[in-house]
Amino acid sequence: MSSDPWGRVDETGTVYVRTADGERVVGSWQAGSPDEALAYFERKYEGLVVEIGLLERRVRTTDLAAKDALAAVEHLREQVDAHHAVGDLDALRARLDKLVATVESRREERKAQRAKQSEEARQAKEALVTEAEELAQSEQWRSAGERLRALVDTWKGLPRLDRKSDDELWHRFSHARSAFSKRRKAHFAQLDAQREDARKVKERLVAEAESLSGSTDWGPTAARYRELMTEWKAAGRAQREHEDELWNRFRGAQDVFFAARGSVFAERDAEQAENLKLKEELAGEAEQLLPVTDLRSARAAFRSINERWEAVGHVPRDARPKVEGRMHAVERAIQEAEEAEWRRTNPEARARAAGLTGQLQAAVDKLEGQIEQARAQGNTARAEKLERELEGRRALLDQALKGLQEFGG
């Protein structure tokens, strides 16, 4: 008979293994010595040790499903419980029990992890739905559309929830996208209609602008072009394929007109600058007539100068007041000289001035006599009142005398 710490072979060739519950028959060995029998069944044991070790490593280092891991454990347990090996089978059972506990613990951890991931996915999808519903009301068509497309990509990358929750959230998400698309489509349809209206308006404006491009009625036509530009801006934009072509025609018609006007105005400005030089010379010649000493010759000379002045064309608008003011100043001086001469030589005016002077002198003499009389009577108040009246009459008399002197007497 042969034996080791975990098994023995009796005289009949029966092999036993020792366990906590006593000995268990492993099998029968008739082909060789008892030591060979124990060695054979010990190798069976070592094989179980290797398989259990491999399973432990798979559970520890891979994503082996709990169901598959437990099936493998049960398969190994059946082999251990069959007692077809010699070794510490109780230790193997303990390792298998521990492995079951590990698998169960891993399964609970994964379950909790999946629950956490599911909740995170739910929150992420709810956030996507909320943002999509907000974007559905946006009028930032480009940026909102791009963001909604990005949200779809994000949604596809998230784990699925339970069917009911996932379907409900997807329905809201899809509805928000559809609502945005519907509003955007309506907006651009309306925009297309507006652009078509703008195209029609601008074609009319272009036609009128082109019809005016050859006009030489500079002022009214330029004003009309400004009105057309205002109408152009108010019309809005036409379709892109029409807008540039219409604008080039519109702008081209204006350029033709304003280039022609600019050429004419340049010639006019040069002519007016030359006219200004001539009028400045005439104004200087007129100013040589001042002061007026010989009214008749001054009047005749000014008339000649003014005739030449009228023959000269327009001058630049900003220079007109100054040069015309110089001529007007000479004209006023001659007119004042004429008025002074008329007053001096008018017999009726001289007679009226002499009569007025005489009346005022008589009034002054009368007041002086009344003042002397009042003082002689001791009536000081009346004398003072008459003296104030006398001062006014003397002032009038002085003015009348100066006027009479203008008539030479």
GULUMLUM-523334 format. One line per field, with one value per residue (C-alpha): residue number from 1; z, x, y. Coordinates in steps of 0.1 Angstrom, whole numbers, always signed. Each point is the difference from the previous one (the first is absolute). Layout:
! GULUMLUM-523334
num <- (NUM	...) .
pz <- (Z	...) .
px <- (X	...) .
py <- (Y	...) .
This chain:
! GULUMLUM-523334
num <- (1	2	3	4	5	6	7	8	9	10	11	12	13	14	15	16	17	18	19	20	21	22	23	24	25	26	27	28	29	30	31	32	33	34	35	36	37	38	39	40	41	42	43	44	45	46	47	48	49	50	51	52	53	54	55	56	57	58	59	60	61	62	63	64	65	66	67	68	69	70	71	72	73	74	75	76	77	78	79	80	81	82	83	84	85	86	87	88	89	90	91	92	93	94	95	96	97	98	99	100	101	102	103	104	105	106	107	108	109	110	111	112	113	114	115	116	117	118	119	120	121	122	123	124	125	126	127	128	129	130	131	132	133	134	135	136	137	138	139	140	141	142	143	144	145	146	147	148	149	150	151	152	153	154	155	156	157	158	159	160	161	162	163	164	165	166	167	168	169	170	171	172	173	174	175	176	177	178	179	180	181	182	183	184	185	186	187	188	189	190	191	192	193	194	195	196	197	198	199	200	201	202	203	204	205	206	207	208	209	210	211	212	213	214	215	216	217	218	219	220	221	222	223	224	225	226	227	228	229	230	231	232	233	234	235	236	237	238	239	240	241	242	243	244	245	246	247	248	249	250	251	252	253	254	255	256	257	258	259	260	261	262	263	264	265	266	267	268	269	270	271	272	273	274	275	276	277	278	279	280	281	282	283	284	285	286	287	288	289	290	291	292	293	294	295	296	297	298	299	300	301	302	303	304	305	306	307	308	309	310	311	312	313	314	315	316	317	318	319	320	321	322	323	324	325	326	327	328	329	330	331	332	333	334	335	336	337	338	339	340	341	342	343	344	345	346	347	348	349	350	351	352	353	354	355	356	357	358	359	360	361	362	363	364	365	366	367	368	369	370	371	372	373	374	375	376	377	378	379	380	381	382	383	384	385	386	387	388	389	390	391	392	393	394	395	396	397	398	399	400	401	402	403	404	405	406	407	408	409) .
pz <- (+0	-8	+13	+2	+21	-23	-11	+1	-20	+19	-8	-24	-22	+12	+1	+27	+6	+34	+6	+30	-3	+0	-27	-35	-26	-29	-22	-5	-13	-13	-27	+22	+34	+27	-4	-37	+9	+25	-25	-27	+22	+14	-36	-3	+30	-14	-32	+21	+18	-34	-13	+32	-2	-36	+8	+29	-23	-26	+26	+13	-32	-27	-5	+2	+5	+35	-16	-19	+30	+23	-26	-1	+38	+1	-26	+21	+32	-16	-8	+36	+15	-22	+21	-30	+12	+30	+18	+22	-16	+29	-9	-35	+11	+22	-30	-21	+28	+2	-38	+0	+26	-22	-31	+20	+13	-35	-13	+26	-8	-37	+7	+20	-26	-27	+21	+4	-37	-8	+23	-15	-35	+11	+13	-31	-23	+20	-3	-37	-2	+20	-21	-32	+11	+7	-34	-16	+8	-13	-31	-2	-29	-8	+34	+15	-29	+4	+37	-4	-24	+26	+26	-22	-2	+38	+5	-22	+22	+32	+13	-5	+30	+6	-30	+14	+14	-31	-23	+19	+1	-37	-9	+17	-15	-35	+4	+9	-31	-22	+15	-7	-35	-7	+13	-19	-32	+5	+7	-32	-20	+11	-6	-35	-6	+14	-22	-30	+8	+5	-34	-18	+18	-8	-37	-2	+17	-23	-31	+12	+9	-34	-17	+19	-6	-31	+15	+0	+24	+27	+32	-3	-13	+28	+25	-16	+2	+37	+4	-20	+23	+30	-16	-8	+36	+12	-25	+19	-17	-30	-6	+0	-36	-10	+26	-13	-36	+8	+21	-26	-26	+25	+10	-36	-11	+28	-8	-36	+10	+28	-22	-27	+26	+16	-33	-7	+35	-3	-31	+18	+31	-22	-18	+32	+15	-30	+4	+36	-9	-25	+26	+26	-25	-7	+37	+5	-29	+15	+34	-16	-4	+37	+17	-25	-9	-34	+2	-38	-11	+28	-10	-36	+8	+24	-27	-25	+26	+9	-36	-4	+34	-13	-31	+21	+8	+34	+26	+26	+25	+31	-15	-12	+32	+5	-35	-5	+34	-13	-29	+21	+24	-29	-13	+34	+3	-33	+9	+33	-19	-23	+29	+16	-32	-5	+35	-6	-32	+6	+4	+17	+25	+7	+5	+24	+19	+2	+11	+27	+12	+3	+19	+24	+6	+7	+25	+17	+2	+14	+27	+11	+5	+20	+22	+8	+8	+23	+18	+4	+15	+23	-16	+2	-7	-33	-9	+5	-21	-28	+1	-6	-29	-13	+0	-23	-24	-1	-9	-29	-11	-1	-22	-23	-4	-9	-26	-14	-3	-23	-25	+1	+23) .
px <- (+0	+12	-11	+6	-15	-31	-6	+9	-2	-11	+10	-28	+11	-27	+11	-14	+1	-2	-26	-14	-30	+23	+15	-16	+7	+19	+2	+16	+36	+11	+26	+29	+14	-19	+25	-8	-37	+4	+22	-27	-28	+23	+5	-38	+0	+26	-20	-30	+23	+11	-35	-13	+30	-7	-37	+10	+23	-28	-24	+25	+14	-27	-36	-12	-37	-12	-22	+29	+23	-25	-6	+38	+1	-28	+18	+32	-20	-15	+35	+12	-32	+6	+31	+20	+32	+23	+8	-15	-35	-14	+24	-12	-36	+9	+17	-31	-23	+22	-1	-38	-1	+24	-21	-32	+18	+12	-35	-15	+28	-8	-37	+6	+23	-25	-27	+23	+8	-37	-8	+28	-13	-35	+11	+22	-30	-23	+25	+2	-38	-3	+26	-16	-34	+16	+17	-33	-11	+32	+2	+38	-6	+36	+15	-31	-2	+37	-5	-30	+20	+28	-26	-11	+36	+3	-33	+13	+31	-21	-11	-36	-24	-29	-22	-28	+22	+22	-30	-16	+32	+7	-36	+5	+34	-12	-31	+23	+21	-31	-14	+32	+2	-36	+5	+33	-17	-29	+25	+21	-32	-11	+35	+0	-34	+14	+31	-21	-19	+33	+12	-31	+4	+37	-5	-25	+26	+28	-22	-7	+37	+11	-26	+13	+37	+1	-19	+16	-26	+27	-18	-34	+17	+26	-28	-20	+31	+2	-37	+7	+28	-23	-26	+27	+11	-36	-7	+22	+22	-10	+12	+38	+2	-20	+12	+35	-10	-28	+23	+27	-26	-15	+34	+13	-30	+8	+37	-8	-22	+23	+31	-17	-12	+35	+15	-25	+4	+38	-2	-26	+23	+29	-21	-15	+35	+10	-32	+9	+33	-17	-26	+26	+18	-32	-8	+35	-6	-33	+16	+24	-31	-2	-3	-24	+11	-15	-35	-7	+33	-1	-36	+10	+32	-19	-27	+27	+17	-34	-8	+33	-8	-33	+16	+23	-16	-4	+26	+5	-29	+22	+19	-31	-10	+34	+6	-37	+2	+29	-20	-31	+21	+11	-36	-13	+27	-11	-37	+7	+19	-30	-24	+22	+2	-38	-6	+24	-16	-37	-17	-31	+20	+21	-32	-14	+33	+1	-37	+6	+30	-19	-29	+24	+19	-33	-9	+33	-3	-35	+10	+29	-24	-24	+28	+11	-36	-4	+31	-10	-33	+19	-16	+31	-18	-14	+33	+17	-27	+4	+38	-3	-23	+25	+29	-20	-9	+36	+11	-25	+11	+37	-10	-20	+29	+23	-25	-3	+38	+0	-19	+28	-16) .
py <- (+0	+35	+34	+38	+28	+2	-36	-37	-32	-31	-36	-5	+30	+23	+37	+23	+37	+16	+28	+18	-24	-30	-22	-1	-27	+15	-30	-34	-5	-34	+9	+8	+7	+20	+29	+2	+0	+29	+19	-4	+14	+27	+12	+1	+22	+23	+3	+12	+25	+14	+3	+17	+24	+9	+6	+23	+19	+4	+13	+24	+14	-3	+9	-36	+0	-11	-27	-15	+3	-18	-28	-5	-1	-26	-21	+0	-6	-31	-13	+7	-16	-31	-7	-12	+17	-3	+33	+27	-1	+20	+28	-1	+2	+30	+17	-7	+14	+31	+3	-2	+28	+20	-5	+10	+31	+8	-5	+24	+25	-2	+2	+32	+13	-7	+17	+30	+0	-3	+29	+21	-9	+10	+33	+6	-8	+21	+29	-6	+1	+32	+17	-12	+13	+34	+0	-8	+36	+16	+22	-4	-24	-9	-4	-17	-24	-9	-4	-23	-22	-2	-10	-29	-13	+4	-19	-29	-3	-5	-34	-10	+2	-22	-1	+21	+28	+0	+2	+28	+21	-7	+11	+33	+4	-8	+22	+30	-6	-3	+32	+19	-13	+10	+35	+3	-12	+25	+28	-7	-4	+35	+13	-14	+18	+32	-3	-6	+31	+19	-13	+14	+34	+2	-10	+30	+22	-12	+7	+36	+5	-11	+22	+31	-7	+22	+29	+35	+14	-1	+12	-19	-31	-1	+4	-28	-23	+7	-9	-32	-9	+5	-23	-25	-3	-2	-29	-25	-26	-20	-36	-3	-10	+32	+26	+5	+2	+25	+21	+1	+13	+25	+13	+1	+21	+25	+0	+10	+29	+13	-3	+21	+25	+1	+8	+28	+14	-1	+22	+22	+3	+10	+26	+14	+3	+21	+20	+7	+15	+23	+11	+6	+23	+18	+4	+15	+24	+11	+5	+25	+23	+6	+24	+16	+35	+3	-16	+1	-15	-26	-10	-4	-19	-24	-6	-10	-23	-16	-7	-19	-17	-13	-13	-23	-34	-17	-3	-27	+1	+3	+30	+18	+19	+16	+12	+12	+17	+21	+12	+7	+21	+23	+1	+10	+28	+15	-2	+18	+26	+4	+3	+27	+19	-2	+13	+28	+12	-7	+34	-14	-19	+31	+21	-26	-2	+39	+1	-26	+18	+32	-17	-16	+33	+18	-27	+3	+38	-3	-26	+22	+29	-21	-12	+35	+9	-30	+9	+36	-12	-24	-31	-22	-32	+13	+15	-35	-17	+25	-3	-38	+6	+26	-25	-23	+28	+12	-36	-1	+35	-12	-29	+22	+25	-29	-12	+36	+2	-30	+21	+26	+26) .
